[in-house]
Amino acid sequence: MRETILVQGAKEHNLKNVTVEIPRNQLVVVTGVSGSGKSSLAFDTVYAEGQRRYLESMSTFTKKFIAQLKKPKVDFVVGLSPVISIEQKTSVRNPRSTIGTMTDIYDYIRMMYATIGVAHCPYCGHAVAVKNPRQLLERVLALPEGTEVEIRAPAFKYYGEDYAYLFDDARTKGYRRAYINGQLVDPSQELNLDEDETYRIDLLVDRFVVRLEMEKQILSSLEHGLLLGEGFISLHVVGDPPVQLGRLPGKQGGKKSLSLEQFYTDVCCPEHGVVMGEVEPHYFSFNLPSASSSCATCLGLGTYRQVHPDLLIVDPNKSVRNGAFAKEALNFDKNNWTGRIVYSVAQHYGFSLDIPFKDMSPEAVEILFYGTKGEKFKIVLPEGATVGTQHAGREMRFGGIISHIERSYRRYRKEGIFNHWMEEWLKKVMVEHVCPDCGGKRLKPQRFLVTVGGKTIHELGEMIYADLVAFLEQVQVPARKKEAGDQIIHEIIRRLRLLLDIGLDYLTLNRPANTLSGGESQRIRLSTQIGSDLMGMLYVLDEPTIGLHPHDSDKMITTLRRLRDLGNSVVVVEHDEA
């Protein structure tokens, strides 16, 4: 095997027929004054040729989908290894990317929570069992035969939804009975619930009598309930169970009894009967907006757009009728639906649409922005209207201009299809804020009912690395999960220490990748490469110590040497010879 990389006749940019041999498996620094051709040699010749050869090795079919690279101006390069470039630039613009996802540490943390996490009741916080549907089926069938059991799924109201929407959605899914604070109700009837009040709502999934021949039906109901209840269900024995004891299959093929008291103590939350289904790593992923884990409001971004009232008014000296509002917010026309509604509201509450907006009363502005708060009014046609007579006299409610825009935004986000026109429209009337539903945590609130060492996955992501390492070293892993749990924790700590060693001890895993400086991004990618344990690679780095304190520069040099000691060649472009 060659001990050097031979570059013969390099003529790229400022290079004048340069020939050089670069030692392999060494840390090599390319330095010189500006314009001397350092980057031309390292990046535009060595790295570019390595990338070109990699693409050339692909099949003809694959090449049709990948832009081919131009051959650098060089006679030949001999002894190249697979090459990776780590430049100093903030190349990550994806708003979903965080330090945790960049370094793959978040994947290991998700695995840790799925393996050793402790689930808690959403109502009282009591630790509850984690069982897959088959295990739950065994426990249910072990109850005395003839026991009547109900499977209920907790239902949660999300930001921007009302209780009517929650129950309408349940009915479309086929659920016709619900419990509100323990009382059985018919959700199809008007319930008059206070939107500002928090209720415990459970949808009735199934009600059955325990018999062995019911096995398939019970299993299906358990699976549907867990899907509907965001991974949680509650099991309730109806009335008094029969006197005879049920049977639970034993490990040796025998049978053991499961009493009602054991059922509630060992399987469910003793007070609310809640149990959690099997937890998997994707349960904590916010990068799958179509899945059931990311926040229902921001879809895993952690940010959400809200209407800013000041953006709705383009000219306060004009009247509502004559264009005070931005057209994206309110396009008043006597013959369109919006014009009829706004005119009818003004007639009902007795304010004018023909005076300058700045002279309107605060009460009138409040109604236009935020609606009638549920109060009904009759449709009145504007003077000169030629259409809409069929609506005259009809009673309506008005949610307000802001509510209408935000509903359109929520509908657009849930569709998940990018629309350039919609994006431009929203930018004119909305501003970005921290998500009001998840508070920037990116996941549904039910995901934070699983903890490790008493902390949620978001709380771990907010800890600086030194504190996180100290916390993980103290985590107690259950004996039956010790082998798998210890391996996962060891790998997380190993990768965190790489970040500590490179001088990034002040960052957190939840930090968005698009807020990092170029130097921070470069060092993170460097630590990721060390963590991958690759050998035989050629790494080309662009000024890794620029802007660093001498103390941090020493850490960077130590890290580069570790990368070399793994069996890699490292080429560094530096202006400063020191």
ZAFINU-745376 format. One line per 5 residues: their letters; for each residue x, y, z negated of C-alpha. Coordinates in pm, whole numbers, plus 50000, padded with zeros to 5 digits. Layout:
BEGIN
A) X,Y,Z  ...
***
This chain:
BEGIN
MRETI) 50000,50000,50000  50125,50349,50087  50237,50562,49795  50166,50891,49975  49903,51058,50192
LVQGA) 50076,51175,50510  49934,51485,50682  50103,51535,51022  50072,51857,51227  49797,52041,51039
KEHNL) 49689,52355,51232  49358,52445,51063  49311,52823,51008  49642,52970,50880  49837,52642,50889
KNVTV) 50117,52642,51144  50182,52278,51238  50232,52176,50873  50349,51826,50782  50331,51718,50419
EIPRN) 50324,51401,50209  50097,51406,49901  50178,51148,49629  49894,50903,49562  49762,50833,49210
QLVVV) 49916,51159,49088  49793,51502,48982  49913,51733,49262  49874,52112,49255  49864,52312,49580
TGVSG) 49954,52673,49496  50061,52990,49673  49962,53346,49756  49627,53431,49909  49614,53341,50278
SGKSS) 49893,53086,50257  49661,52801,50358  49603,52621,50027  49232,52561,50084  49288,52501,50455
LAFDT) 49516,52210,50369  49324,52060,50077  48963,52117,50182  48952,52191,50554  49204,51923,50647
VYAEG) 49238,51644,50387  48882,51651,50250  48720,51721,50588  48904,51430,50754  48807,51196,50469
QRRYL) 48440,51291,50504  48451,51259,50882  48594,50908,50864  48331,50806,50610  48052,50921,50843
ESMST) 48224,50754,51139  48210,50420,50955  47829,50424,50955  47615,50242,51208  47507,50406,51533
FTKKF) 47146,50405,51413  47237,50588,51090  47449,50845,51275  47140,50962,51464  47003,51107,51139
IAQLK) 47326,51266,51007  47505,51568,51149  47854,51463,51252  48157,51661,51135  48413,51815,51369
KPKVD) 48762,51665,51353  49006,51899,51177  49297,52044,51376  49554,51787,51267  49758,51528,51457
FVVGL) 49680,51251,51208  49626,51176,50839  49744,50843,50697  49674,50686,50356  49341,50854,50281
SPVIS) 49118,50720,50005  48743,50783,49972  48733,51155,49896  48515,51369,49668  48522,51748,49657
IEQKT) 48443,51934,49334  48423,52304,49415  48357,52593,49178  48010,52702,49282  47656,52679,49154
SVRNP) 47519,52447,49420  47219,52316,49227  46906,52520,49298  46649,52254,49218  46441,52391,48925
RSTIG) 46387,52033,48801  46757,51966,48752  46908,51999,48403  47248,51918,48257  47092,51597,48126
TMTDI) 46986,51484,48474  47309,51607,48639  47522,51394,48407  47283,51095,48396  47280,51127,48016
YDYIR) 46907,51195,48020  46850,50858,48190  47026,50684,47901  46829,50888,47647  46503,50786,47817
MMYAT) 46618,50425,47796  46700,50471,47427  46352,50605,47349  46190,50321,47544  46402,50064,47357
IGVAH) 46410,50180,46994  46156,50466,46982  45891,50473,46708  45537,50561,46820  45301,50770,46608
CPYCG) 44925,50810,46587  44818,51128,46775  44574,51217,46495  44761,51157,46168  45124,51093,46268
HAVAV) 45128,50745,46110  45375,50504,46273  45190,50261,46498  45283,49937,46670  45404,49930,47030
KNPRQ) 45250,49634,47213  45209,49544,47577  44859,49442,47696  44937,49068,47662  45050,49110,47302
LLERV) 44738,49312,47222  44525,49042,47382  44679,48781,47152  44599,48992,46847  44241,49056,46956
LALPE) 44176,48687,47033  44317,48600,46690  44026,48779,46524  43738,48558,46407  43537,48433,46703
GTEVE) 43218,48634,46736  43379,48959,46613  43248,49259,46804  43528,49493,46915  43535,49830,47090
IRAPA) 43825,49956,47299  43842,50334,47304  44084,50561,47488  44174,50903,47343  44096,51192,47579
FKYYG) 44296,51514,47567  44203,51858,47698  44483,52035,47884  44555,52400,47939  44295,52574,48154
EDYAY) 44040,52295,48122  43716,52303,47926  43530,52017,47762  43276,52008,48045  43557,51938,48293
LFDDA) 43700,51668,48066  43368,51483,48048  43294,51533,48419  43630,51376,48499  43554,51084,48266
RTKGY) 43217,51025,48435  43375,51020,48781  43605,50744,48652  43304,50542,48539  43294,50607,48163
RRAYI) 42945,50678,48030  42990,50686,47650  43223,50883,47426  43292,50946,47060  43332,51303,46933
NGQLV) 43474,51308,46581  43345,50952,46538  42991,51021,46664  42871,50834,46975  42743,51076,47244
DPSQE) 42632,51074,47606  42878,51304,47789  42632,51359,48075  42417,51572,47845  42493,51932,47746
LNLDE) 42703,51911,47429  42763,52282,47348  43116,52231,47218  43320,52528,47097  43612,52564,47340
DETYR) 43830,52711,47065  43770,52412,46836  43978,52093,46845  43777,51771,46854  43886,51410,46838
IDLLV) 43743,51265,47160  43753,50894,47247  43605,50745,47563  43439,50406,47522  43623,50172,47758
DRFVV) 43460,49840,47666  43262,49664,47394  43277,49285,47372  43244,48985,47145  43569,48793,47084
RLEME) 43560,48459,47269  43837,48270,47446  43648,48274,47777  43656,48658,47764  44034,48666,47802
KQILS) 44049,48816,48154  43788,49082,48081  43958,49187,47757  44300,49207,47925  44160,49421,48207
SLEHG) 43990,49654,47958  44311,49690,47756  44508,49783,48069  44248,50036,48184  44228,50187,47836
LLLGE) 44605,50235,47812  44609,50403,48152  44323,50635,48060  44456,50718,47713  44809,50822,47824
GFISL) 44956,50503,47676  44734,50498,47364  44414,50311,47281  44221,50254,46961  44067,49920,46862
HVVGD) 43762,49914,46636  43577,49620,46484  43204,49695,46498  43006,49592,46188  43115,49305,45963
PPVQL) 43317,49028,46130  43218,48662,46089  43352,48487,45780  43571,48233,45960  43932,48325,46024
GRLPG) 44077,48376,46368  44392,48208,46490  44713,48362,46616  44955,48143,46814  45266,48069,46607
KQGGK) 45621,48053,46737  45635,47675,46688  45310,47610,46874  45103,47605,46556  44832,47849,46451
KSLSL) 44816,48109,46180  44528,48318,46060  44486,48691,46128  44250,48864,45891  44077,49193,45964
EQFYT) 44300,49366,45709  44612,49229,45878  44477,49337,46215  44449,49701,46110  44773,49702,45909
DVCCP) 45003,49518,46151  44856,49617,46488  44687,49957,46457  44696,50283,46268  44505,50188,45948
EHGVV) 44295,50506,45958  44225,50557,46329  44286,50213,46484  44537,50357,46734  44801,50142,46903
MGEVE) 45048,50228,47177  45114,50031,47492  45457,49922,47606  45698,50216,47642  45917,50230,47952
PHYFS) 46191,50478,48052  45973,50647,48318  45737,50740,48034  45979,51027,47956  46058,51139,48311
FNLPS) 45953,51490,48414  46095,51454,48766  45797,51255,48891  45516,51514,48924  45282,51255,49074
ASSSC) 45327,51021,48774  45151,51042,48439  45446,51169,48232  45514,51523,48350  45312,51809,48204
ATCLG) 44972,51829,48375  44999,52208,48403  45355,52278,48524  45414,51928,48672  45750,51899,48500
LGTYR) 45899,52238,48592  45860,52390,48247  45741,52717,48401  45400,52832,48514  45268,53132,48703
QVHPD) 45014,53358,48542  44829,53658,48679  44969,53995,48577  44681,54250,48575  44911,54534,48687
LLIVD) 44985,54348,49011  44616,54333,49102  44576,54711,49134  44749,54872,49433  44594,55219,49403
PNKSV) 44417,55321,49079  44299,55641,49249  44073,55438,49478  43745,55275,49381  43686,54900,49368
RNGAF) 43470,54926,49679  43735,55120,49873  44045,54911,49800  44175,54968,49448  44250,54595,49425
AKEAL) 44513,54413,49627  44342,54218,49904  44503,53902,49768  44306,53958,49445  43973,54105,49561
NFDKN) 43865,54166,49918  43538,54353,49859  43283,54325,50140  42908,54366,50106  42854,54060,50327
NWTGR) 43090,53814,50156  43035,53606,49843  43294,53794,49635  43137,54129,49719  42791,54006,49619
IVYSV) 42915,53867,49287  43112,54180,49189  42826,54410,49295  42575,54201,49095  42799,54211,48786
AQHYG) 42828,54590,48814  42450,54624,48843  42391,54394,48547  42633,54579,48315  42565,54926,48452
FSLDI) 42902,55043,48581  42991,55196,48917  43214,55051,49186  43248,55390,49359  43455,55583,49104
PFKDM) 43837,55569,49088  43956,55258,48911  44156,55468,48663  43830,55631,48547  43647,55303,48480
SPEAV) 43570,55215,48119  43786,54951,47944  43473,54734,47908  43411,54737,48284  43776,54654,48359
EILFY) 43762,54370,48105  43457,54221,48279  43617,54244,48624  43939,54082,48506  43810,53821,48259
GTKGE) 43445,53764,48348  43115,53763,48162  43224,53513,47893  42950,53270,47989  42666,53525,48010
KFKIV) 42441,53483,48313  42327,53755,48555  42109,53766,48867  42249,53801,49218  42164,54141,49367
LPEGA) 42246,54212,49732  42456,54525,49800  42293,54802,50002  42319,54730,50373  42403,54360,50329
TVGTQ) 42287,54155,50627  42360,53806,50492  42308,53621,50164  41937,53681,50113  41896,53316,50010
HAGRE) 42108,53388,49700  41911,53690,49578  41774,53640,49227  41988,53336,49158  42140,53325,48807
MRFGG) 42519,53299,48794  42819,53322,48562  43134,53514,48653  43472,53388,48533  43663,53700,48637
IISHI) 43915,53781,48908  44207,53652,48702  44033,53322,48630  43956,53275,49001  44321,53326,49102
ERSYR) 44450,53094,48829  44202,52821,48929  44328,52847,49288  44685,52819,49161  44608,52511,48948
RYRKE) 44431,52345,49240  44729,52419,49466  44978,52280,49213  44779,51961,49164  44769,51899,49540
GIFNH) 45150,51896,49530  45185,52006,49895  45405,52306,49968  45223,52586,50152  45428,52889,50255
WMEEW) 45124,53115,50294  44996,53015,49950  45337,53076,49793  45355,53426,49940  44999,53500,49827
LKKVM) 45069,53386,49471  45393,53587,49445  45198,53908,49506  44961,53864,49211  45135,53626,48968
VEHVC) 45455,53618,48763  45643,53317,48627  45631,53240,48254  45718,52952,48026  45446,52689,48073
PDCGG) 45163,52768,47826  45070,52400,47800  45402,52226,47724  45597,52534,47611  45875,52459,47860
KRLKP) 45918,52100,47739  45816,51961,48082  45636,51651,47946  45282,51582,47831  45237,51625,47454
QRFLV) 45166,51251,47412  45529,51179,47510  45649,51356,47196  45459,51108,46978  45757,50873,47025
TVGGK) 46060,50958,46812  46410,50830,46741  46546,50918,46400  46245,51143,46348  46320,51359,46655
TIHEL) 46143,51384,46990  46325,51357,47321  46293,51733,47372  46444,51808,47031  46746,51596,47120
GEMIY) 46785,51789,47444  46793,52119,47252  47085,52013,47029  47441,52121,47110  47663,51825,47194
ADLVA) 47858,51805,46867  47535,51798,46664  47381,51545,46903  47680,51310,46871  47666,51334,46490
FLEQV) 47292,51263,46497  47323,50960,46726  47599,50812,46511  47354,50808,46218  47059,50651,46406
QVPAR) 46944,50325,46246  46863,50064,46512  46614,49788,46415  46782,49448,46380  46580,49284,46660
KKEAG) 46683,49561,46904  47034,49621,46774  47232,49472,47061  47055,49670,47334  47012,49985,47125
DQIIH) 47376,50005,47018  47498,49970,47377  47276,50254,47497  47375,50485,47211  47744,50406,47266
EIIRR) 47718,50508,47634  47537,50833,47549  47801,50926,47291  48084,50839,47533  47946,51071,47800
LRLLL) 47875,51350,47551  48235,51335,47429  48354,51385,47786  48160,51713,47793  48302,51809,47455
DIGLD) 48656,51732,47569  48618,51958,47872  48513,52259,47662  48136,52261,47717  48041,52215,47353
YLTLN) 47808,52518,47357  47564,52376,47615  47256,52156,47569  47112,51879,47784  46791,52076,47845
RPANT) 46980,52368,48002  46850,52419,48362  47121,52346,48618  47044,52660,48819  47147,52880,48522
LSGGE) 47504,52744,48508  47807,52935,48631  48023,52792,48907  48293,52692,48659  48046,52519,48429
SQRIR) 47895,52326,48721  48241,52217,48833  48341,52093,48488  48013,51905,48446  48060,51728,48780
LSTQI) 48417,51649,48678  48303,51489,48351  48042,51290,48543  48311,51150,48772  48520,51043,48472
GSDLM) 48212,50882,48317  48152,50682,48635  48488,50500,48587  48560,50500,48962  48911,50397,49073
GMLYV) 49107,50451,49393  48936,50781,49478  49082,51109,49605  48947,51414,49423  48995,51765,49563
LDEPT) 48924,52050,49319  48905,52424,49376  49066,52639,49102  48926,52447,48803  49097,52672,48544
IGLHP) 48997,53012,48685  48834,53234,48423  48905,52990,48139  49059,53080,47804  49407,52921,47764
HDSDK) 49261,52687,47501  49000,52564,47750  49261,52547,48028  49452,52291,47821  49132,52085,47790
MITTL) 49081,52102,48166  49436,51982,48236  49390,51695,47990  49069,51599,48169  49238,51602,48510
RRLRD) 49508,51374,48374  49242,51134,48245  49091,51127,48592  49435,51046,48734  49500,50779,48472
LGNSV) 49186,50593,48582  49374,50517,48906  49275,50816,49120  49460,51078,49325  49382,51436,49218
VVVEH) 49460,51738,49438  49403,52080,49279  49405,52416,49458  49531,52691,49222  49639,53055,49267
DEA) 49826,53067,48937  50140,52854,48929  50125,52844,48546
***
